[in-house]
Amino acid sequence: MKPRRTWPVNVWSVLFLLAATGCGYHTAGHAVQLPENIKTIAIPAFVNDTNTYRIEQMLTASVVREFTTRTHYHLLNDTSEAADATLRGTVLSTSASPLTYNNATGQAASVLVVVSMKVELTDRQGKVLYQNPVYLFREQYEVSQDLASFFEEDSPAFRRLSQDFARTLVSNILEGF
């Protein structure tokens, strides 16, 4: 009688089990790090400590839109006893600085807009679930040199910046960074 060779079957079985268990990694945007008891998040209007008109409204609206499109959480627009967690933000500073200049006229050709914020997500008991005391976001825009077709670009630049901020903030909160 010939002895049976079972080691190839055993090796394949072990390899299959290792492959099926996975490596523990996940793709970005799919791991939710908030506690399971969080179902409702209050996002009151952010505070504006700057002179930039309505920047806090743009940033708040972008964050609400991002949470709405990417998560299943019920959102409230004001602090409430019904909220399991509250996200608060403060716009600390905004600035616009010339980045490049037109050699012929000496006027600014592009401008860099910078916004600094602090955010904090706390649960009902006041425990901090996420915080970042110094968020810094930048957006560059070109300045029109043609006065006939001049268009003030700083407002659309702030809008783009607020969308980038919202995407980053929601990802950081959901992925626990």
Number of C-alpha atoms within 10 A of each C-alpha: 3 4 5 6 8 8 9 9 10 11 11 11 12 12 11 11 11 11 10 9 8 9 8 5 7 9 6 9 12 11 13 14 14 16 9 7 9 14 15 17 26 24 24 18 20 21 17 19 13 16 10 13 10 11 21 21 15 19 26 24 19 21 23 20 14 20 22 13 10 14 11 10 14 14 18 16 14 14 16 16 9 12 19 17 27 25 22 19 23 21 21 17 15 20 14 14 12 16 14 15 14 12 9 6 9 9 13 17 17 17 21 17 20 17 22 16 23 17 17 16 20 18 19 15 8 10 10 13 17 19 19 14 13 14 16 14 17 19 19 20 17 17 20 15 14 8 7 7 8 10 11 11 14 18 13 12 19 24 16 18 21 25 20 18 22 21 16 16 21 18 20 17 17 20 15 13 11
